[in-house]
């Protein structure tokens, strides 16, 4: 998984995920759109989900860089036979 911004709300978990050169906006596991930039994705989410009260700045979202996501995975251990 690539870098992403995450914000939990009563409506669900909102995510803005880097996907190549584009950014995908998601609510829980449902994709809501593709955008040229993370701020554009945030603007669209705020317009479509005003009741979620999403922060206006991405700096108020939790940022998960790609490296943090890959290092958090536990390595698979071979089964002992």
C-alpha positions, 0 to 999 in steps of 0.5 A: 500500500502506498502513502495515505492520509487517514481520518476517522469519523462517525460516518466511517474511516476516510482515506486519501491514498496515493495511487501512482500519480493520482490520489484515490479517496475512500470511505471505509473500503469503498472508493469514492473518486480519483483526483490529481492531488491530495488537496483535490481529494480532500475538497471533494470529500468535504463537499460530498460528506459535509456531515462528516466534518472533515478537517480542511487541512491535510495536516490535521489528518493522520499521515502514513508514509509508505515506509511506515506501512511496509515496516509495520508488517510482520515477516512470515515465519516458516512453519517448523516441521 
